[in-house]
Amino acid sequence: MSDSVLSRIPVVAALAYSERVRPIPSSFTATLVPEPDNRYFPMAVAVIAGGSKVGYLAPEIARGYHDPIAAAGAAVTCPGRRALPSDHETSGVELLLDFTNLNVAQEP
């Protein structure tokens, strides 16, 4: 994976799903699922891996991707990987996504 910002999209709230995050392999495929009925953030985009929700796109990222993902008409997937121990120590991030070749474009 490259070192661009798009190759290091953090999955937030993974601590809330730690029981689901632990068994995920070091590399995986994530499915991005809009949650327009999310009571806390109507632009929420859930991250599904291994058949379970493992976190969300950060709100500042989800704002630009929610509608394009919802309008895609098919599942939107991307590669994911476990964060390095240094990532976890400095930010608490457990999982990173790679949007380099995402099949939807971010809204301006």
N, CA, C and O atoms as CSV, one atom per row, in Angstrom:
chain,resi,resn,atom,element,x,y,z
A,1,MET,N,N,0.838,-1.179,0.000
A,1,MET,CA,C,0.000,0.000,0.000
A,1,MET,C,C,0.883,1.242,0.000
A,1,MET,O,O,1.972,1.240,0.573
A,2,SER,N,N,0.414,2.281,-0.634
A,2,SER,CA,C,1.196,3.507,-0.672
A,2,SER,C,C,1.077,4.242,0.653
A,2,SER,O,O,0.296,3.853,1.522
A,3,ASP,N,N,1.854,5.304,0.801
A,3,ASP,CA,C,1.835,6.083,2.028
A,3,ASP,C,C,0.951,7.323,1.920
A,3,ASP,O,O,1.062,8.218,2.757
A,4,SER,N,N,0.076,7.403,0.915
A,4,SER,CA,C,-0.787,8.573,0.775
A,4,SER,C,C,-1.845,8.577,1.874
A,4,SER,O,O,-2.108,7.559,2.514
A,5,VAL,N,N,-2.447,9.754,2.076
A,5,VAL,CA,C,-3.514,9.890,3.071
A,5,VAL,C,C,-4.647,8.909,2.770
A,5,VAL,O,O,-5.218,8.329,3.693
A,6,LEU,N,N,-4.976,8.718,1.495
A,6,LEU,CA,C,-6.069,7.812,1.126
A,6,LEU,C,C,-5.787,6.359,1.501
A,6,LEU,O,O,-6.721,5.564,1.611
A,7,SER,N,N,-4.544,6.005,1.695
A,7,SER,CA,C,-4.223,4.625,2.060
A,7,SER,C,C,-4.240,4.411,3.569
A,7,SER,O,O,-3.993,3.302,4.042
A,8,ARG,N,N,-4.533,5.474,4.333
A,8,ARG,CA,C,-4.514,5.386,5.800
A,8,ARG,C,C,-5.766,6.020,6.414
A,8,ARG,O,O,-5.664,6.875,7.293
A,9,ILE,N,N,-6.934,5.603,5.953
A,9,ILE,CA,C,-8.192,6.124,6.493
A,9,ILE,C,C,-8.487,5.375,7.798
A,9,ILE,O,O,-8.655,4.156,7.775
A,10,PRO,N,N,-8.553,6.075,8.931
A,10,PRO,CA,C,-8.770,5.383,10.207
A,10,PRO,C,C,-10.217,4.949,10.401
A,10,PRO,O,O,-11.150,5.620,9.960
A,11,VAL,N,N,-10.379,3.828,11.062
A,11,VAL,CA,C,-11.689,3.362,11.511
A,11,VAL,C,C,-11.812,3.800,12.966
A,11,VAL,O,O,-10.980,3.440,13.799
A,12,VAL,N,N,-12.842,4.569,13.269
A,12,VAL,CA,C,-13.023,5.062,14.637
A,12,VAL,C,C,-14.056,4.216,15.370
A,12,VAL,O,O,-14.839,3.492,14.755
A,13,ALA,N,N,-14.042,4.322,16.685
A,13,ALA,CA,C,-14.961,3.611,17.583
A,13,ALA,C,C,-14.699,2.111,17.617
A,13,ALA,O,O,-15.543,1.346,18.085
A,14,ALA,N,N,-13.535,1.679,17.125
A,14,ALA,CA,C,-13.226,0.253,17.129
A,14,ALA,C,C,-13.151,-0.311,18.549
A,14,ALA,O,O,-13.414,-1.496,18.755
A,15,LEU,N,N,-12.798,0.517,19.523
A,15,LEU,CA,C,-12.755,0.031,20.907
A,15,LEU,C,C,-14.124,-0.456,21.365
A,15,LEU,O,O,-14.212,-1.403,22.147
A,16,ALA,N,N,-15.182,0.174,20.893
A,16,ALA,CA,C,-16.529,-0.255,21.248
A,16,ALA,C,C,-16.855,-1.623,20.660
A,16,ALA,O,O,-17.760,-2.313,21.130
A,17,TYR,N,N,-16.115,-2.004,19.637
A,17,TYR,CA,C,-16.347,-3.282,18.951
A,17,TYR,C,C,-15.144,-4.205,19.117
A,17,TYR,O,O,-14.900,-5.056,18.262
A,18,SER,N,N,-14.394,-4.052,20.194
A,18,SER,CA,C,-13.132,-4.778,20.356
A,18,SER,C,C,-13.290,-6.296,20.248
A,18,SER,O,O,-12.397,-6.972,19.737
A,19,GLU,N,N,-14.404,-6.834,20.720
A,19,GLU,CA,C,-14.615,-8.288,20.603
A,19,GLU,C,C,-14.705,-8.715,19.138
A,19,GLU,O,O,-14.356,-9.847,18.801
A,20,ARG,N,N,-15.169,-7.823,18.272
A,20,ARG,CA,C,-15.283,-8.124,16.845
A,20,ARG,C,C,-13.989,-7.808,16.109
A,20,ARG,O,O,-13.694,-8.414,15.079
A,21,VAL,N,N,-13.221,-6.865,16.633
A,21,VAL,CA,C,-11.976,-6.457,15.974
A,21,VAL,C,C,-10.866,-7.483,16.194
A,21,VAL,O,O,-10.086,-7.759,15.283
A,22,ARG,N,N,-10.796,-8.043,17.388
A,22,ARG,CA,C,-9.701,-8.984,17.720
A,22,ARG,C,C,-9.508,-10.100,16.709
A,22,ARG,O,O,-8.366,-10.350,16.322
A,23,PRO,N,N,-10.552,-10.790,16.253
A,23,PRO,CA,C,-10.322,-11.916,15.338
A,23,PRO,C,C,-10.047,-11.523,13.877
A,23,PRO,O,O,-9.774,-12.388,13.046
A,24,ILE,N,N,-10.116,-10.236,13.570
A,24,ILE,CA,C,-9.903,-9.815,12.185
A,24,ILE,C,C,-8.435,-10.030,11.807
A,24,ILE,O,O,-7.542,-9.672,12.575
A,25,PRO,N,N,-8.179,-10.611,10.631
A,25,PRO,CA,C,-6.789,-10.826,10.220
A,25,PRO,C,C,-6.073,-9.502,9.931
A,25,PRO,O,O,-6.704,-8.445,9.901
A,26,SER,N,N,-4.769,-9.564,9.721
A,26,SER,CA,C,-3.984,-8.347,9.502
A,26,SER,C,C,-4.394,-7.616,8.229
A,26,SER,O,O,-4.268,-6.393,8.162
A,27,SER,N,N,-4.874,-8.323,7.233
A,27,SER,CA,C,-5.429,-7.717,6.012
A,27,SER,C,C,-6.834,-8.266,5.803
A,27,SER,O,O,-7.084,-9.451,6.025
A,28,PHE,N,N,-7.742,-7.409,5.377
A,28,PHE,CA,C,-9.132,-7.830,5.215
A,28,PHE,C,C,-9.816,-6.927,4.195
A,28,PHE,O,O,-9.261,-5.908,3.781
A,29,THR,N,N,-11.011,-7.307,3.801
A,29,THR,CA,C,-11.830,-6.458,2.945
A,29,THR,C,C,-12.947,-5.880,3.797
A,29,THR,O,O,-13.645,-6.606,4.505
A,30,ALA,N,N,-13.106,-4.562,3.718
A,30,ALA,CA,C,-14.149,-3.874,4.472
A,30,ALA,C,C,-15.273,-3.473,3.525
A,30,ALA,O,O,-15.031,-3.125,2.369
A,31,THR,N,N,-16.494,-3.524,4.022
A,31,THR,CA,C,-17.661,-3.019,3.305
A,31,THR,C,C,-18.129,-1.766,4.030
A,31,THR,O,O,-18.246,-1.752,5.255
A,32,LEU,N,N,-18.396,-0.712,3.259
A,32,LEU,CA,C,-18.827,0.564,3.822
A,32,LEU,C,C,-20.334,0.681,3.677
A,32,LEU,O,O,-20.866,0.574,2.572
A,33,VAL,N,N,-21.026,0.903,4.794
A,33,VAL,CA,C,-22.485,0.905,4.810
A,33,VAL,C,C,-23.007,2.197,5.439
A,33,VAL,O,O,-22.784,2.433,6.627
A,34,PRO,N,N,-23.693,3.033,4.668
A,34,PRO,CA,C,-24.270,4.250,5.242
A,34,PRO,C,C,-25.327,3.901,6.285
A,34,PRO,O,O,-26.052,2.917,6.147
A,35,GLU,N,N,-25.401,4.721,7.328
A,35,GLU,CA,C,-26.412,4.564,8.376
A,35,GLU,C,C,-27.189,5.876,8.525
A,35,GLU,O,O,-26.985,6.605,9.496
A,36,PRO,N,N,-28.072,6.183,7.578
A,36,PRO,CA,C,-28.792,7.454,7.638
A,36,PRO,C,C,-29.701,7.589,8.857
A,36,PRO,O,O,-30.085,8.703,9.213
A,37,ASP,N,N,-30.049,6.484,9.497
A,37,ASP,CA,C,-30.904,6.526,10.678
A,37,ASP,C,C,-30.100,6.529,11.979
A,37,ASP,O,O,-30.668,6.374,13.059
A,38,ASN,N,N,-28.778,6.706,11.880
A,38,ASN,CA,C,-27.933,6.765,13.069
A,38,ASN,C,C,-28.348,7.978,13.898
A,38,ASN,O,O,-28.329,9.104,13.399
A,39,ARG,N,N,-28.715,7.764,15.134
A,39,ARG,CA,C,-29.272,8.849,15.948
A,39,ARG,C,C,-28.248,9.890,16.370
A,39,ARG,O,O,-28.614,11.000,16.757
A,40,TYR,N,N,-26.974,9.545,16.299
A,40,TYR,CA,C,-25.927,10.484,16.699
A,40,TYR,C,C,-25.348,11.267,15.530
A,40,TYR,O,O,-24.935,12.415,15.688
A,41,PHE,N,N,-25.319,10.641,14.354
A,41,PHE,CA,C,-24.710,11.285,13.191
A,41,PHE,C,C,-25.371,10.733,11.925
A,41,PHE,O,O,-25.037,9.630,11.492
A,42,PRO,N,N,-26.309,11.486,11.321
A,42,PRO,CA,C,-27.056,10.986,10.163
A,42,PRO,C,C,-26.191,10.684,8.931
A,42,PRO,O,O,-26.644,10.007,8.008
A,43,MET,N,N,-24.948,11.183,8.915
A,43,MET,CA,C,-24.043,10.903,7.789
A,43,MET,C,C,-23.094,9.752,8.115
A,43,MET,O,O,-22.080,9.579,7.439
A,44,ALA,N,N,-23.411,8.967,9.138
A,44,ALA,CA,C,-22.534,7.876,9.583
A,44,ALA,C,C,-22.344,6.830,8.490
A,44,ALA,O,O,-23.265,6.506,7.740
A,45,VAL,N,N,-21.123,6.315,8.424
A,45,VAL,CA,C,-20.795,5.217,7.524
A,45,VAL,C,C,-20.137,4.133,8.372
A,45,VAL,O,O,-19.033,4.317,8.885
A,46,ALA,N,N,-20.825,3.007,8.513
A,46,ALA,CA,C,-20.309,1.882,9.284
A,46,ALA,C,C,-19.283,1.115,8.457
A,46,ALA,O,O,-19.363,1.066,7.229
A,47,VAL,N,N,-18.320,0.519,9.151
A,47,VAL,CA,C,-17.310,-0.326,8.527
A,47,VAL,C,C,-17.608,-1.760,8.966
A,47,VAL,O,O,-17.621,-2.075,10.156
A,48,ILE,N,N,-17.846,-2.621,7.971
A,48,ILE,CA,C,-18.155,-4.027,8.220
A,48,ILE,C,C,-16.970,-4.871,7.771
A,48,ILE,O,O,-16.467,-4.706,6.659
A,49,ALA,N,N,-16.531,-5.771,8.635
A,49,ALA,CA,C,-15.435,-6.692,8.292
A,49,ALA,C,C,-15.721,-8.023,8.977
A,49,ALA,O,O,-16.172,-8.058,10.122
A,50,GLY,N,N,-15.462,-9.092,8.285
A,50,GLY,CA,C,-15.736,-10.399,8.858
A,50,GLY,C,C,-17.201,-10.598,9.185
A,50,GLY,O,O,-17.541,-11.386,10.067
A,51,GLY,N,N,-18.082,-9.883,8.474
A,51,GLY,CA,C,-19.515,-10.023,8.673
A,51,GLY,C,C,-20.097,-9.216,9.821
A,51,GLY,O,O,-21.294,-9.313,10.091
A,52,SER,N,N,-19.268,-8.411,10.512
A,52,SER,CA,C,-19.740,-7.634,11.652
A,52,SER,C,C,-19.270,-6.192,11.572
A,52,SER,O,O,-18.252,-5.887,10.950
A,53,LYS,N,N,-20.033,-5.303,12.216
A,53,LYS,CA,C,-19.610,-3.908,12.315
A,53,LYS,C,C,-18.404,-3.840,13.235
A,53,LYS,O,O,-18.420,-4.390,14.336
A,54,VAL,N,N,-17.343,-3.152,12.771
A,54,VAL,CA,C,-16.116,-3.027,13.560
A,54,VAL,C,C,-15.774,-1.565,13.859
A,54,VAL,O,O,-14.755,-1.286,14.491
A,55,GLY,N,N,-16.610,-0.640,13.413
A,55,GLY,CA,C,-16.372,0.775,13.665
A,55,GLY,C,C,-17.021,1.620,12.595
A,55,GLY,O,O,-17.909,1.169,11.871
A,56,TYR,N,N,-16.557,2.870,12.507
A,56,TYR,CA,C,-17.123,3.851,11.586
A,56,TYR,C,C,-16.018,4.663,10.925
A,56,TYR,O,O,-14.897,4.744,11.426
A,57,LEU,N,N,-16.363,5.265,9.785
A,57,LEU,CA,C,-15.506,6.311,9.256
A,57,LEU,C,C,-15.632,7.502,10.193
A,57,LEU,O,O,-16.710,7.765,10.724
A,58,ALA,N,N,-14.545,8.219,10.396
A,58,ALA,CA,C,-14.589,9.425,11.218
A,58,ALA,C,C,-15.574,10.405,10.588
A,58,ALA,O,O,-15.677,10.459,9.362
A,59,PRO,N,N,-16.302,11.184,11.397
A,59,PRO,CA,C,-17.307,12.108,10.852
A,59,PRO,C,C,-16.771,13.035,9.763
A,59,PRO,O,O,-17.464,13.290,8.779
A,60,GLU,N,N,-15.555,13.539,9.922
A,60,GLU,CA,C,-15.013,14.452,8.913
A,60,GLU,C,C,-14.763,13.757,7.576
A,60,GLU,O,O,-14.719,14.416,6.537
A,61,ILE,N,N,-14.603,12.458,7.590
A,61,ILE,CA,C,-14.439,11.688,6.354
A,61,ILE,C,C,-15.804,11.245,5.837
A,61,ILE,O,O,-16.076,11.325,4.639
A,62,ALA,N,N,-16.655,10.780,6.739
A,62,ALA,CA,C,-17.981,10.281,6.363
A,62,ALA,C,C,-18.811,11.333,5.645
A,62,ALA,O,O,-19.570,10.999,4.735
A,63,ARG,N,N,-18.682,12.602,6.036
A,63,ARG,CA,C,-19.467,13.674,5.392
A,63,ARG,C,C,-19.292,13.683,3.877
A,63,ARG,O,O,-20.251,13.929,3.146
A,64,GLY,N,N,-18.093,13.423,3.404
A,64,GLY,CA,C,-17.828,13.462,1.971
A,64,GLY,C,C,-18.124,12.171,1.233
A,64,GLY,O,O,-18.199,12.162,0.005
A,65,TYR,N,N,-18.293,11.075,1.969
A,65,TYR,CA,C,-18.484,9.776,1.320
A,65,TYR,C,C,-19.875,9.181,1.527
A,65,TYR,O,O,-20.270,8.297,0.766
A,66,HIS,N,N,-20.630,9.632,2.526
A,66,HIS,CA,C,-21.918,9.029,2.833
A,66,HIS,C,C,-22.837,8.962,1.613
A,66,HIS,O,O,-23.288,7.882,1.232
A,67,ASP,N,N,-23.112,10.113,1.004
A,67,ASP,CA,C,-24.058,10.135,-0.120
A,67,ASP,C,C,-23.559,9.363,-1.334
A,67,ASP,O,O,-24.347,8.621,-1.922
A,68,PRO,N,N,-22.290,9.491,-1.751
A,68,PRO,CA,C,-21.821,8.696,-2.885
A,68,PRO,C,C,-21.888,7.184,-2.615
A,68,PRO,O,O,-22.191,6.405,-3.519
A,69,ILE,N,N,-21.606,6.775,-1.382
A,69,ILE,CA,C,-21.700,5.349,-1.050
A,69,ILE,C,C,-23.153,4.903,-1.090
A,69,ILE,O,O,-23.464,3.834,-1.616
A,70,ALA,N,N,-24.042,5.719,-0.536
A,70,ALA,CA,C,-25.474,5.384,-0.538
A,70,ALA,C,C,-26.024,5.293,-1.959
A,70,ALA,O,O,-26.908,4.479,-2.229
A,71,ALA,N,N,-25.511,6.118,-2.864
A,71,ALA,CA,C,-26.008,6.150,-4.238
A,71,ALA,C,C,-25.325,5.132,-5.149
A,71,ALA,O,O,-25.708,4.999,-6.312
A,72,ALA,N,N,-24.335,4.420,-4.651
A,72,ALA,CA,C,-23.535,3.525,-5.502
A,72,ALA,C,C,-24.356,2.404,-6.124
A,72,ALA,O,O,-24.013,1.946,-7.214
A,73,GLY,N,N,-25.407,1.950,-5.492
A,73,GLY,CA,C,-26.235,0.893,-6.059
A,73,GLY,C,C,-25.663,-0.497,-5.884
A,73,GLY,O,O,-26.323,-1.479,-6.223
A,74,ALA,N,N,-24.458,-0.603,-5.366
A,74,ALA,CA,C,-23.817,-1.895,-5.091
A,74,ALA,C,C,-22.934,-1.704,-3.866
A,74,ALA,O,O,-22.619,-0.578,-3.482
A,75,ALA,N,N,-22.544,-2.806,-3.266
A,75,ALA,CA,C,-21.679,-2.726,-2.089
A,75,ALA,C,C,-20.380,-2.002,-2.423
A,75,ALA,O,O,-19.767,-2.253,-3.461
A,76,VAL,N,N,-19.975,-1.119,-1.550
A,76,VAL,CA,C,-18.700,-0.416,-1.703
A,76,VAL,C,C,-17.716,-1.067,-0.743
A,76,VAL,O,O,-17.926,-1.077,0.470
A,77,THR,N,N,-16.641,-1.608,-1.302
A,77,THR,CA,C,-15.640,-2.295,-0.493
A,77,THR,C,C,-14.271,-1.666,-0.716
A,77,THR,O,O,-14.031,-0.969,-1.702
A,78,CYS,N,N,-13.391,-1.936,0.226
A,78,CYS,CA,C,-12.011,-1.470,0.114
A,78,CYS,C,C,-11.123,-2.371,0.962
A,78,CYS,O,O,-11.607,-3.050,1.867
A,79,PRO,N,N,-9.823,-2.377,0.670
A,79,PRO,CA,C,-8.907,-3.142,1.515
A,79,PRO,C,C,-8.753,-2.469,2.878
A,79,PRO,O,O,-8.843,-1.248,3.005
A,80,GLY,N,N,-8.524,-3.284,3.870
A,80,GLY,CA,C,-8.250,-2.787,5.210
A,80,GLY,C,C,-7.095,-3.548,5.807
A,80,GLY,O,O,-6.714,-4.616,5.325
A,81,ARG,N,N,-6.538,-2.982,6.868
A,81,ARG,CA,C,-5.437,-3.656,7.563
A,81,ARG,C,C,-5.400,-3.209,9.007
A,81,ARG,O,O,-5.947,-2.169,9.374
A,82,ARG,N,N,-4.753,-4.006,9.803
A,82,ARG,CA,C,-4.548,-3.626,11.196
A,82,ARG,C,C,-3.548,-2.477,11.242
A,82,ARG,O,O,-2.607,-2.434,10.449
A,83,ALA,N,N,-3.750,-1.563,12.155
A,83,ALA,CA,C,-2.820,-0.462,12.348
A,83,ALA,C,C,-1.549,-0.985,13.022
A,83,ALA,O,O,-1.563,-2.024,13.683
A,84,LEU,N,N,-0.479,-0.263,12.846
A,84,LEU,CA,C,0.773,-0.600,13.531
A,84,LEU,C,C,0.634,-0.301,15.019
A,84,LEU,O,O,-0.187,0.532,15.405
A,85,PRO,N,N,1.412,-0.959,15.849
A,85,PRO,CA,C,1.362,-0.642,17.285
A,85,PRO,C,C,1.587,0.846,17.558
A,85,PRO,O,O,0.981,1.405,18.472
A,86,SER,N,N,2.448,1.487,16.779
A,86,SER,CA,C,2.698,2.920,16.987
A,86,SER,C,C,1.456,3.748,16.667
A,86,SER,O,O,1.215,4.765,17.317
A,87,ASP,N,N,0.655,3.329,15.667
A,87,ASP,CA,C,-0.602,4.021,15.368
A,87,ASP,C,C,-1.542,3.914,16.563
A,87,ASP,O,O,-2.154,4.896,16.982
A,88,HIS,N,N,-1.641,2.719,17.095
A,88,HIS,CA,C,-2.542,2.494,18.223
A,88,HIS,C,C,-2.088,3.290,19.451
A,88,HIS,O,O,-2.912,3.883,20.148
A,89,GLU,N,N,-0.783,3.304,19.712
A,89,GLU,CA,C,-0.260,4.004,20.880
A,89,GLU,C,C,-0.487,5.509,20.798
A,89,GLU,O,O,-0.755,6.147,21.816
A,90,THR,N,N,-0.385,6.084,19.605
A,90,THR,CA,C,-0.502,7.538,19.473
A,90,THR,C,C,-1.927,8.021,19.240
A,90,THR,O,O,-2.250,9.164,19.563
A,91,SER,N,N,-2.795,7.159,18.677
A,91,SER,CA,C,-4.142,7.627,18.343
A,91,SER,C,C,-5.258,6.693,18.784
A,91,SER,O,O,-6.426,7.079,18.750
A,92,GLY,N,N,-4.933,5.496,19.190
A,92,GLY,CA,C,-5.956,4.534,19.567
A,92,GLY,C,C,-6.580,3.820,18.375
A,92,GLY,O,O,-7.486,3.003,18.543
A,93,VAL,N,N,-6.098,4.125,17.167
A,93,VAL,CA,C,-6.643,3.513,15.957
A,93,VAL,C,C,-6.203,2.057,15.862
A,93,VAL,O,O,-5.018,1.745,15.978
A,94,GLU,N,N,-7.168,1.177,15.650
A,94,GLU,CA,C,-6.903,-0.256,15.509
A,94,GLU,C,C,-6.854,-0.710,14.054
A,94,GLU,O,O,-6.100,-1.616,13.699
A,95,LEU,N,N,-7.676,-0.061,13.208
A,95,LEU,CA,C,-7.818,-0.492,11.816
A,95,LEU,C,C,-7.681,0.704,10.879
A,95,LEU,O,O,-8.093,1.817,11.206
A,96,LEU,N,N,-7.094,0.452,9.708
A,96,LEU,CA,C,-6.950,1.468,8.667
A,96,LEU,C,C,-7.537,0.936,7.371
A,96,LEU,O,O,-7.436,-0.256,7.080
A,97,LEU,N,N,-8.147,1.816,6.599
A,97,LEU,CA,C,-8.710,1.455,5.299
A,97,LEU,C,C,-7.910,2.118,4.196
A,97,LEU,O,O,-7.284,3.159,4.401
A,98,ASP,N,N,-7.937,1.498,3.017
A,98,ASP,CA,C,-7.243,2.051,1.853
A,98,ASP,C,C,-8.289,2.485,0.829
A,98,ASP,O,O,-8.925,1.646,0.191
A,99,PHE,N,N,-8.466,3.802,0.674
A,99,PHE,CA,C,-9.429,4.365,-0.272
A,99,PHE,C,C,-8.777,4.697,-1.613
A,99,PHE,O,O,-9.415,5.324,-2.459
A,100,THR,N,N,-7.532,4.298,-1.830
A,100,THR,CA,C,-6.808,4.653,-3.054
A,100,THR,C,C,-7.598,4.310,-4.307
A,100,THR,O,O,-7.641,5.109,-5.243
A,101,ASN,N,N,-8.221,3.145,-4.346
A,101,ASN,CA,C,-8.969,2.703,-5.530
A,101,ASN,C,C,-10.456,2.539,-5.245
A,101,ASN,O,O,-11.120,1.709,-5.866
A,102,LEU,N,N,-10.981,3.326,-4.308
A,102,LEU,CA,C,-12.401,3.247,-3.970
A,102,LEU,C,C,-13.232,3.557,-5.202
A,102,LEU,O,O,-12.903,4.465,-5.965
A,103,ASN,N,N,-14.314,2.804,-5.399
A,103,ASN,CA,C,-15.106,2.966,-6.624
A,103,ASN,C,C,-16.160,4.067,-6.523
A,103,ASN,O,O,-17.076,4.109,-7.344
A,104,VAL,N,N,-16.051,4.953,-5.540
A,104,VAL,CA,C,-16.885,6.159,-5.451
A,104,VAL,C,C,-15.975,7.347,-5.160
A,104,VAL,O,O,-14.925,7.198,-4.535
A,105,ALA,N,N,-16.381,8.508,-5.612
A,105,ALA,CA,C,-15.591,9.713,-5.377
A,105,ALA,C,C,-16.144,10.507,-4.215
A,105,ALA,O,O,-17.355,10.561,-4.000
A,106,GLN,N,N,-15.256,11.115,-3.477
A,106,GLN,CA,C,-15.648,11.969,-2.359
A,106,GLN,C,C,-16.321,13.226,-2.887
A,106,GLN,O,O,-15.889,13.805,-3.884
A,107,GLU,N,N,-17.398,13.647,-2.198
A,107,GLU,CA,C,-18.054,14.900,-2.562
A,107,GLU,C,C,-17.198,16.061,-2.071
A,107,GLU,O,O,-16.545,15.955,-1.033
A,108,PRO,N,N,-17.197,17.172,-2.813
A,108,PRO,CA,C,-16.408,18.326,-2.365
A,108,PRO,C,C,-16.954,18.930,-1.095
A,108,PRO,O,O,-16.402,19.907,-0.589
